[in-house]
């Protein structure tokens, strides 16, 4: 069954904010939004687990950034 795709309009400011959440450059907006929604749902039940998930994402971003800078040297 093919996945249904839709188009949404975002303000440039909102798009820029979402871009800053990317762990890696080719991460899709759908992946980022799904992750945000998952974290929001977890936050309702267990805020500490949601915080842990956010810290994990930050760690992944730093790791990717470090790998990227090592490759460019």
HTML snippet that shows the backbone in 3Dmol.js (N, CA, C, O; Angstrom):
<script src="https://3Dmol.org/build/3Dmol-min.js"></script>
<div id="view" style="width:600px;height:400px;position:relative"></div>
<script>
const pdb = `
ATOM      1  N   UNK A   1       0.845  -1.178   0.000  1.00  0.00           N
ATOM      2  CA  UNK A   1       0.000   0.000   0.000  1.00  0.00           C
ATOM      3  C   UNK A   1       0.891   1.242   0.000  1.00  0.00           C
ATOM      4  O   UNK A   1       1.725   1.398   0.892  1.00  0.00           O
ATOM      5  N   UNK A   2       0.731   2.110  -0.969  1.00  0.00           N
ATOM      6  CA  UNK A   2       1.573   3.309  -1.026  1.00  0.00           C
ATOM      7  C   UNK A   2       1.266   4.271   0.121  1.00  0.00           C
ATOM      8  O   UNK A   2       0.122   4.413   0.553  1.00  0.00           O
ATOM      9  N   UNK A   3       2.311   4.917   0.591  1.00  0.00           N
ATOM     10  CA  UNK A   3       2.120   5.910   1.657  1.00  0.00           C
ATOM     11  C   UNK A   3       1.519   7.169   1.051  1.00  0.00           C
ATOM     12  O   UNK A   3       1.888   7.592  -0.045  1.00  0.00           O
ATOM     13  N   UNK A   4       0.608   7.744   1.772  1.00  0.00           N
ATOM     14  CA  UNK A   4       0.003   8.986   1.314  1.00  0.00           C
ATOM     15  C   UNK A   4       0.870  10.142   1.779  1.00  0.00           C
ATOM     16  O   UNK A   4       1.319  10.176   2.925  1.00  0.00           O
ATOM     17  N   UNK A   5       1.096  11.073   0.892  1.00  0.00           N
ATOM     18  CA  UNK A   5       1.929  12.240   1.166  1.00  0.00           C
ATOM     19  C   UNK A   5       1.057  13.484   1.059  1.00  0.00           C
ATOM     20  O   UNK A   5       0.144  13.551   0.236  1.00  0.00           O
ATOM     21  N   UNK A   6       1.351  14.457   1.898  1.00  0.00           N
ATOM     22  CA  UNK A   6       0.630  15.728   1.843  1.00  0.00           C
ATOM     23  C   UNK A   6       1.643  16.868   1.899  1.00  0.00           C
ATOM     24  O   UNK A   6       2.809  16.670   2.240  1.00  0.00           O
ATOM     25  N   UNK A   7       1.184  18.027   1.565  1.00  0.00           N
ATOM     26  CA  UNK A   7       2.027  19.219   1.620  1.00  0.00           C
ATOM     27  C   UNK A   7       1.466  20.144   2.694  1.00  0.00           C
ATOM     28  O   UNK A   7       0.256  20.349   2.788  1.00  0.00           O
ATOM     29  N   UNK A   8       2.360  20.694   3.495  1.00  0.00           N
ATOM     30  CA  UNK A   8       1.924  21.659   4.502  1.00  0.00           C
ATOM     31  C   UNK A   8       2.708  22.951   4.319  1.00  0.00           C
ATOM     32  O   UNK A   8       3.843  22.942   3.841  1.00  0.00           O
ATOM     33  N   UNK A   9       2.097  24.043   4.700  1.00  0.00           N
ATOM     34  CA  UNK A   9       2.774  25.340   4.626  1.00  0.00           C
ATOM     35  C   UNK A   9       3.318  25.673   6.002  1.00  0.00           C
ATOM     36  O   UNK A   9       2.634  25.522   7.015  1.00  0.00           O
ATOM     37  N   UNK A  10       4.559  26.127   6.018  1.00  0.00           N
ATOM     38  CA  UNK A  10       5.206  26.548   7.251  1.00  0.00           C
ATOM     39  C   UNK A  10       5.777  27.936   7.056  1.00  0.00           C
ATOM     40  O   UNK A  10       6.179  28.311   5.955  1.00  0.00           O
ATOM     41  N   UNK A  11       5.806  28.682   8.127  1.00  0.00           N
ATOM     42  CA  UNK A  11       6.517  29.952   8.072  1.00  0.00           C
ATOM     43  C   UNK A  11       8.010  29.652   7.966  1.00  0.00           C
ATOM     44  O   UNK A  11       8.473  28.622   8.456  1.00  0.00           O
ATOM     45  N   UNK A  12       8.744  30.524   7.344  1.00  0.00           N
ATOM     46  CA  UNK A  12      10.188  30.349   7.184  1.00  0.00           C
ATOM     47  C   UNK A  12      10.842  30.158   8.543  1.00  0.00           C
ATOM     48  O   UNK A  12      11.733  29.322   8.689  1.00  0.00           O
ATOM     49  N   UNK A  13      10.415  30.914   9.525  1.00  0.00           N
ATOM     50  CA  UNK A  13      10.953  30.812  10.879  1.00  0.00           C
ATOM     51  C   UNK A  13      10.756  29.396  11.438  1.00  0.00           C
ATOM     52  O   UNK A  13      11.662  28.837  12.057  1.00  0.00           O
ATOM     53  N   UNK A  14       9.572  28.823  11.217  1.00  0.00           N
ATOM     54  CA  UNK A  14       9.284  27.469  11.704  1.00  0.00           C
ATOM     55  C   UNK A  14      10.173  26.456  10.997  1.00  0.00           C
ATOM     56  O   UNK A  14      10.725  25.563  11.640  1.00  0.00           O
ATOM     57  N   UNK A  15      10.317  26.580   9.692  1.00  0.00           N
ATOM     58  CA  UNK A  15      11.175  25.676   8.922  1.00  0.00           C
ATOM     59  C   UNK A  15      12.612  25.753   9.430  1.00  0.00           C
ATOM     60  O   UNK A  15      13.269  24.725   9.590  1.00  0.00           O
ATOM     61  N   UNK A  16      13.096  26.948   9.681  1.00  0.00           N
ATOM     62  CA  UNK A  16      14.460  27.131  10.183  1.00  0.00           C
ATOM     63  C   UNK A  16      14.634  26.457  11.544  1.00  0.00           C
ATOM     64  O   UNK A  16      15.676  25.863  11.823  1.00  0.00           O
ATOM     65  N   UNK A  17      13.613  26.554  12.382  1.00  0.00           N
ATOM     66  CA  UNK A  17      13.678  25.905  13.705  1.00  0.00           C
ATOM     67  C   UNK A  17      13.719  24.389  13.556  1.00  0.00           C
ATOM     68  O   UNK A  17      14.474  23.715  14.257  1.00  0.00           O
ATOM     69  N   UNK A  18      12.915  23.854  12.651  1.00  0.00           N
ATOM     70  CA  UNK A  18      12.916  22.405  12.424  1.00  0.00           C
ATOM     71  C   UNK A  18      14.256  21.969  11.850  1.00  0.00           C
ATOM     72  O   UNK A  18      14.777  20.917  12.223  1.00  0.00           O
ATOM     73  N   UNK A  19      14.815  22.758  10.955  1.00  0.00           N
ATOM     74  CA  UNK A  19      16.128  22.431  10.382  1.00  0.00           C
ATOM     75  C   UNK A  19      17.194  22.299  11.472  1.00  0.00           C
ATOM     76  O   UNK A  19      18.090  21.462  11.365  1.00  0.00           O
ATOM     77  N   UNK A  20      17.101  23.107  12.503  1.00  0.00           N
ATOM     78  CA  UNK A  20      18.081  23.054  13.588  1.00  0.00           C
ATOM     79  C   UNK A  20      17.958  21.782  14.420  1.00  0.00           C
ATOM     80  O   UNK A  20      18.875  21.445  15.170  1.00  0.00           O
ATOM     81  N   UNK A  21      16.846  21.077  14.299  1.00  0.00           N
ATOM     82  CA  UNK A  21      16.634  19.844  15.051  1.00  0.00           C
ATOM     83  C   UNK A  21      17.212  18.616  14.346  1.00  0.00           C
ATOM     84  O   UNK A  21      17.280  17.532  14.926  1.00  0.00           O
ATOM     85  N   UNK A  22      17.623  18.794  13.099  1.00  0.00           N
ATOM     86  CA  UNK A  22      18.146  17.652  12.347  1.00  0.00           C
ATOM     87  C   UNK A  22      19.399  17.090  13.012  1.00  0.00           C
ATOM     88  O   UNK A  22      20.294  17.829  13.424  1.00  0.00           O
ATOM     89  N   UNK A  23      19.437  15.754  13.105  1.00  0.00           N
ATOM     90  CA  UNK A  23      20.620  15.077  13.619  1.00  0.00           C
ATOM     91  C   UNK A  23      21.640  14.948  12.492  1.00  0.00           C
ATOM     92  O   UNK A  23      22.839  15.126  12.707  1.00  0.00           O
ATOM     93  N   UNK A  24      21.163  14.640  11.301  1.00  0.00           N
ATOM     94  CA  UNK A  24      22.016  14.526  10.125  1.00  0.00           C
ATOM     95  C   UNK A  24      21.335  15.251   8.963  1.00  0.00           C
ATOM     96  O   UNK A  24      20.110  15.375   8.961  1.00  0.00           O
ATOM     97  N   UNK A  25      22.085  15.726   7.992  1.00  0.00           N
ATOM     98  CA  UNK A  25      21.535  16.606   6.945  1.00  0.00           C
ATOM     99  C   UNK A  25      20.383  16.025   6.126  1.00  0.00           C
ATOM    100  O   UNK A  25      19.493  16.770   5.715  1.00  0.00           O
ATOM    101  N   UNK A  26      20.380  14.735   5.885  1.00  0.00           N
ATOM    102  CA  UNK A  26      19.349  14.158   5.029  1.00  0.00           C
ATOM    103  C   UNK A  26      18.117  13.682   5.804  1.00  0.00           C
ATOM    104  O   UNK A  26      17.234  13.036   5.240  1.00  0.00           O
ATOM    105  N   UNK A  27      18.065  14.001   7.079  1.00  0.00           N
ATOM    106  CA  UNK A  27      16.910  13.635   7.886  1.00  0.00           C
ATOM    107  C   UNK A  27      15.689  14.390   7.360  1.00  0.00           C
ATOM    108  O   UNK A  27      15.762  15.594   7.116  1.00  0.00           O
ATOM    109  N   UNK A  28      14.589  13.700   7.188  1.00  0.00           N
ATOM    110  CA  UNK A  28      13.399  14.321   6.604  1.00  0.00           C
ATOM    111  C   UNK A  28      12.600  15.080   7.667  1.00  0.00           C
ATOM    112  O   UNK A  28      12.726  14.831   8.866  1.00  0.00           O
ATOM    113  N   UNK A  29      11.781  16.006   7.189  1.00  0.00           N
ATOM    114  CA  UNK A  29      10.905  16.735   8.109  1.00  0.00           C
ATOM    115  C   UNK A  29       9.941  15.760   8.770  1.00  0.00           C
ATOM    116  O   UNK A  29       9.606  15.914   9.945  1.00  0.00           O
ATOM    117  N   UNK A  30       9.497  14.763   8.023  1.00  0.00           N
ATOM    118  CA  UNK A  30       8.594  13.771   8.593  1.00  0.00           C
ATOM    119  C   UNK A  30       9.259  13.043   9.763  1.00  0.00           C
ATOM    120  O   UNK A  30       8.626  12.838  10.799  1.00  0.00           O
ATOM    121  N   UNK A  31      10.513  12.655   9.612  1.00  0.00           N
ATOM    122  CA  UNK A  31      11.226  11.987  10.700  1.00  0.00           C
ATOM    123  C   UNK A  31      11.331  12.891  11.928  1.00  0.00           C
ATOM    124  O   UNK A  31      11.131  12.446  13.058  1.00  0.00           O
ATOM    125  N   UNK A  32      11.640  14.140  11.696  1.00  0.00           N
ATOM    126  CA  UNK A  32      11.797  15.086  12.805  1.00  0.00           C
ATOM    127  C   UNK A  32      10.465  15.311  13.516  1.00  0.00           C
ATOM    128  O   UNK A  32      10.407  15.294  14.745  1.00  0.00           O
ATOM    129  N   UNK A  33       9.409  15.518  12.760  1.00  0.00           N
ATOM    130  CA  UNK A  33       8.096  15.760  13.355  1.00  0.00           C
ATOM    131  C   UNK A  33       7.609  14.520  14.096  1.00  0.00           C
ATOM    132  O   UNK A  33       7.044  14.639  15.183  1.00  0.00           O
ATOM    133  N   UNK A  34       7.817  13.333  13.529  1.00  0.00           N
ATOM    134  CA  UNK A  34       7.439  12.096  14.220  1.00  0.00           C
ATOM    135  C   UNK A  34       8.161  11.993  15.556  1.00  0.00           C
ATOM    136  O   UNK A  34       7.559  11.635  16.569  1.00  0.00           O
ATOM    137  N   UNK A  35       9.450  12.308  15.555  1.00  0.00           N
ATOM    138  CA  UNK A  35      10.238  12.253  16.793  1.00  0.00           C
ATOM    139  C   UNK A  35       9.702  13.257  17.818  1.00  0.00           C
ATOM    140  O   UNK A  35       9.580  12.932  18.999  1.00  0.00           O
ATOM    141  N   UNK A  36       9.383  14.467  17.372  1.00  0.00           N
ATOM    142  CA  UNK A  36       8.832  15.476  18.277  1.00  0.00           C
ATOM    143  C   UNK A  36       7.509  15.008  18.885  1.00  0.00           C
ATOM    144  O   UNK A  36       7.273  15.173  20.082  1.00  0.00           O
ATOM    145  N   UNK A  37       6.655  14.426  18.051  1.00  0.00           N
ATOM    146  CA  UNK A  37       5.364  13.947  18.552  1.00  0.00           C
ATOM    147  C   UNK A  37       5.551  12.795  19.535  1.00  0.00           C
ATOM    148  O   UNK A  37       4.846  12.721  20.542  1.00  0.00           O
ATOM    149  N   UNK A  38       6.489  11.903  19.255  1.00  0.00           N
ATOM    150  CA  UNK A  38       6.781  10.806  20.184  1.00  0.00           C
ATOM    151  C   UNK A  38       7.228  11.351  21.537  1.00  0.00           C
ATOM    152  O   UNK A  38       6.776  10.887  22.584  1.00  0.00           O
ATOM    153  N   UNK A  39       8.109  12.329  21.507  1.00  0.00           N
ATOM    154  CA  UNK A  39       8.620  12.906  22.748  1.00  0.00           C
ATOM    155  C   UNK A  39       7.495  13.608  23.516  1.00  0.00           C
ATOM    156  O   UNK A  39       7.422  13.499  24.740  1.00  0.00           O
ATOM    157  N   UNK A  40       6.633  14.317  22.814  1.00  0.00           N
ATOM    158  CA  UNK A  40       5.500  14.974  23.482  1.00  0.00           C
ATOM    159  C   UNK A  40       4.579  13.949  24.148  1.00  0.00           C
ATOM    160  O   UNK A  40       4.108  14.171  25.263  1.00  0.00           O
ATOM    161  N   UNK A  41       4.327  12.842  23.476  1.00  0.00           N
ATOM    162  CA  UNK A  41       3.485  11.794  24.059  1.00  0.00           C
ATOM    163  C   UNK A  41       4.146  11.164  25.275  1.00  0.00           C
ATOM    164  O   UNK A  41       3.477  10.883  26.269  1.00  0.00           O
ATOM    165  N   UNK A  42       5.445  10.942  25.203  1.00  0.00           N
ATOM    166  CA  UNK A  42       6.177  10.379  26.341  1.00  0.00           C
ATOM    167  C   UNK A  42       6.152  11.363  27.505  1.00  0.00           C
ATOM    168  O   UNK A  42       6.026  10.963  28.663  1.00  0.00           O
ATOM    169  N   UNK A  43       6.272  12.637  27.195  1.00  0.00           N
ATOM    170  CA  UNK A  43       6.310  13.680  28.229  1.00  0.00           C
ATOM    171  C   UNK A  43       5.047  13.681  29.084  1.00  0.00           C
ATOM    172  O   UNK A  43       5.109  13.977  30.277  1.00  0.00           O
ATOM    173  N   UNK A  44       3.923  13.358  28.495  1.00  0.00           N
ATOM    174  CA  UNK A  44       2.669  13.297  29.241  1.00  0.00           C
ATOM    175  C   UNK A  44       2.718  12.219  30.323  1.00  0.00           C
ATOM    176  O   UNK A  44       2.148  12.382  31.402  1.00  0.00           O
ATOM    177  N   UNK A  45       3.402  11.121  30.022  1.00  0.00           N
ATOM    178  CA  UNK A  45       3.434   9.962  30.916  1.00  0.00           C
ATOM    179  C   UNK A  45       4.642  10.005  31.850  1.00  0.00           C
ATOM    180  O   UNK A  45       4.528   9.772  33.054  1.00  0.00           O
ATOM    181  N   UNK A  46       5.810  10.313  31.258  1.00  0.00           N
ATOM    182  CA  UNK A  46       7.053  10.246  32.025  1.00  0.00           C
ATOM    183  C   UNK A  46       8.017  11.340  31.548  1.00  0.00           C
ATOM    184  O   UNK A  46       8.811  11.098  30.639  1.00  0.00           O
ATOM    185  N   UNK A  47       7.963  12.524  32.141  1.00  0.00           N
ATOM    186  CA  UNK A  47       8.823  13.633  31.712  1.00  0.00           C
ATOM    187  C   UNK A  47      10.319  13.300  31.766  1.00  0.00           C
ATOM    188  O   UNK A  47      11.098  13.791  30.949  1.00  0.00           O
ATOM    189  N   UNK A  48      10.712  12.470  32.724  1.00  0.00           N
ATOM    190  CA  UNK A  48      12.137  12.115  32.842  1.00  0.00           C
ATOM    191  C   UNK A  48      12.594  11.292  31.639  1.00  0.00           C
ATOM    192  O   UNK A  48      13.703  11.473  31.137  1.00  0.00           O
ATOM    193  N   UNK A  49      11.733  10.393  31.185  1.00  0.00           N
ATOM    194  CA  UNK A  49      12.070   9.592  30.008  1.00  0.00           C
ATOM    195  C   UNK A  49      12.134  10.486  28.768  1.00  0.00           C
ATOM    196  O   UNK A  49      12.993  10.292  27.907  1.00  0.00           O
ATOM    197  N   UNK A  50      11.241  11.451  28.675  1.00  0.00           N
ATOM    198  CA  UNK A  50      11.261  12.382  27.547  1.00  0.00           C
ATOM    199  C   UNK A  50      12.557  13.187  27.553  1.00  0.00           C
ATOM    200  O   UNK A  50      13.173  13.387  26.506  1.00  0.00           O
ATOM    201  N   UNK A  51      12.963  13.643  28.722  1.00  0.00           N
ATOM    202  CA  UNK A  51      14.224  14.390  28.833  1.00  0.00           C
ATOM    203  C   UNK A  51      15.402  13.517  28.417  1.00  0.00           C
ATOM    204  O   UNK A  51      16.311  13.979  27.726  1.00  0.00           O
ATOM    205  N   UNK A  52      15.384  12.270  28.833  1.00  0.00           N
ATOM    206  CA  UNK A  52      16.449  11.338  28.453  1.00  0.00           C
ATOM    207  C   UNK A  52      16.508  11.187  26.926  1.00  0.00           C
ATOM    208  O   UNK A  52      17.589  11.130  26.339  1.00  0.00           O
ATOM    209  N   UNK A  53      15.344  11.123  26.304  1.00  0.00           N
ATOM    210  CA  UNK A  53      15.279  10.994  24.843  1.00  0.00           C
ATOM    211  C   UNK A  53      15.856  12.234  24.168  1.00  0.00           C
ATOM    212  O   UNK A  53      16.582  12.125  23.179  1.00  0.00           O
ATOM    213  N   UNK A  54      15.535  13.413  24.702  1.00  0.00           N
ATOM    214  CA  UNK A  54      16.076  14.659  24.148  1.00  0.00           C
ATOM    215  C   UNK A  54      17.600  14.717  24.302  1.00  0.00           C
ATOM    216  O   UNK A  54      18.307  15.134  23.385  1.00  0.00           O
ATOM    217  N   UNK A  55      18.091  14.301  25.453  1.00  0.00           N
ATOM    218  CA  UNK A  55      19.542  14.278  25.669  1.00  0.00           C
ATOM    219  C   UNK A  55      20.215  13.303  24.719  1.00  0.00           C
ATOM    220  O   UNK A  55      21.319  13.564  24.240  1.00  0.00           O
ATOM    221  N   UNK A  56      19.566  12.192  24.446  1.00  0.00           N
ATOM    222  CA  UNK A  56      20.091  11.213  23.500  1.00  0.00           C
ATOM    223  C   UNK A  56      20.202  11.811  22.094  1.00  0.00           C
ATOM    224  O   UNK A  56      21.186  11.578  21.392  1.00  0.00           O
ATOM    225  N   UNK A  57      19.199  12.573  21.695  1.00  0.00           N
ATOM    226  CA  UNK A  57      19.230  13.236  20.388  1.00  0.00           C
ATOM    227  C   UNK A  57      20.384  14.243  20.342  1.00  0.00           C
ATOM    228  O   UNK A  57      21.104  14.313  19.346  1.00  0.00           O
ATOM    229  N   UNK A  58      20.562  15.016  21.406  1.00  0.00           N
ATOM    230  CA  UNK A  58      21.670  15.977  21.465  1.00  0.00           C
ATOM    231  C   UNK A  58      23.011  15.262  21.333  1.00  0.00           C
ATOM    232  O   UNK A  58      23.914  15.737  20.645  1.00  0.00           O
ATOM    233  N   UNK A  59      23.129  14.127  21.993  1.00  0.00           N
ATOM    234  CA  UNK A  59      24.376  13.351  21.915  1.00  0.00           C
ATOM    235  C   UNK A  59      24.637  12.885  20.484  1.00  0.00           C
ATOM    236  O   UNK A  59      25.763  12.968  19.991  1.00  0.00           O
ATOM    237  N   UNK A  60      23.587  12.393  19.821  1.00  0.00           N
ATOM    238  CA  UNK A  60      23.718  11.938  18.433  1.00  0.00           C
ATOM    239  C   UNK A  60      24.140  13.089  17.526  1.00  0.00           C
ATOM    240  O   UNK A  60      24.981  12.911  16.644  1.00  0.00           O
ATOM    241  N   UNK A  61      23.553  14.279  17.743  1.00  0.00           N
ATOM    242  CA  UNK A  61      23.927  15.445  16.939  1.00  0.00           C
ATOM    243  C   UNK A  61      25.403  15.778  17.115  1.00  0.00           C
ATOM    244  O   UNK A  61      26.096  16.070  16.141  1.00  0.00           O
ATOM    245  N   UNK A  62      25.887  15.734  18.360  1.00  0.00           N
ATOM    246  CA  UNK A  62      27.292  16.027  18.634  1.00  0.00           C
ATOM    247  C   UNK A  62      28.204  14.974  18.007  1.00  0.00           C
ATOM    248  O   UNK A  62      29.241  15.309  17.432  1.00  0.00           O
ATOM    249  N   UNK A  63      27.819  13.710  18.117  1.00  0.00           N
ATOM    250  CA  UNK A  63      28.608  12.634  17.520  1.00  0.00           C
ATOM    251  C   UNK A  63      28.697  12.801  16.016  1.00  0.00           C
ATOM    252  O   UNK A  63      29.774  12.660  15.436  1.00  0.00           O
ATOM    253  N   UNK A  64      27.561  13.103  15.372  1.00  0.00           N
ATOM    254  CA  UNK A  64      27.559  13.301  13.932  1.00  0.00           C
ATOM    255  C   UNK A  64      28.428  14.495  13.554  1.00  0.00           C
ATOM    256  O   UNK A  64      29.182  14.449  12.582  1.00  0.00           O
ATOM    257  N   UNK A  65      28.311  15.547  14.325  1.00  0.00           N
ATOM    258  CA  UNK A  65      29.096  16.756  14.064  1.00  0.00           C
ATOM    259  C   UNK A  65      30.601  16.468  14.209  1.00  0.00           C
ATOM    260  O   UNK A  65      31.412  16.932  13.408  1.00  0.00           O
ATOM    261  N   UNK A  66      30.951  15.705  15.230  1.00  0.00           N
ATOM    262  CA  UNK A  66      32.352  15.354  15.425  1.00  0.00           C
ATOM    263  C   UNK A  66      32.882  14.487  14.299  1.00  0.00           C
ATOM    264  O   UNK A  66      34.005  14.697  13.839  1.00  0.00           O
ATOM    265  N   UNK A  67      32.099  13.517  13.845  1.00  0.00           N
ATOM    266  CA  UNK A  67      32.508  12.654  12.728  1.00  0.00           C
ATOM    267  C   UNK A  67      32.696  13.488  11.473  1.00  0.00           C
ATOM    268  O   UNK A  67      33.642  13.282  10.713  1.00  0.00           O
ATOM    269  N   UNK A  68      31.793  14.422  11.266  1.00  0.00           N
ATOM    270  CA  UNK A  68      31.840  15.284  10.086  1.00  0.00           C
ATOM    271  C   UNK A  68      33.108  16.145  10.104  1.00  0.00           C
ATOM    272  O   UNK A  68      33.757  16.311   9.071  1.00  0.00           O
ATOM    273  N   UNK A  69      33.463  16.693  11.272  1.00  0.00           N
ATOM    274  CA  UNK A  69      34.631  17.550  11.353  1.00  0.00           C
ATOM    275  C   UNK A  69      35.924  16.730  11.212  1.00  0.00           C
ATOM    276  O   UNK A  69      36.907  17.238  10.672  1.00  0.00           O
ATOM    277  N   UNK A  70      35.944  15.490  11.680  1.00  0.00           N
ATOM    278  CA  UNK A  70      37.117  14.632  11.543  1.00  0.00           C
ATOM    279  C   UNK A  70      37.332  14.296  10.070  1.00  0.00           C
ATOM    280  O   UNK A  70      38.473  14.283   9.608  1.00  0.00           O
ATOM    281  N   UNK A  71      36.259  14.022   9.322  1.00  0.00           N
ATOM    282  CA  UNK A  71      36.363  13.702   7.901  1.00  0.00           C
ATOM    283  C   UNK A  71      36.908  14.871   7.094  1.00  0.00           C
ATOM    284  O   UNK A  71      37.641  14.667   6.126  1.00  0.00           O
ATOM    285  N   UNK A  72      36.562  16.085   7.479  1.00  0.00           N
ATOM    286  CA  UNK A  72      36.972  17.253   6.706  1.00  0.00           C
ATOM    287  C   UNK A  72      38.430  17.633   6.962  1.00  0.00           C
ATOM    288  O   UNK A  72      38.992  18.449   6.233  1.00  0.00           O
ATOM    289  N   UNK A  73      39.038  17.056   7.977  1.00  0.00           N
ATOM    290  CA  UNK A  73      40.442  17.417   8.291  1.00  0.00           C
ATOM    291  C   UNK A  73      41.410  16.715   7.398  1.00  0.00           C
ATOM    292  O   UNK A  73      42.619  16.906   7.527  1.00  0.00           O
TER     293      UNK A  73
END
`;
const viewer = $3Dmol.createViewer("view");
viewer.addModel(pdb, "pdb");
viewer.setStyle({}, {cartoon: {color: "spectrum"}});
viewer.zoomTo();
viewer.render();
</script>
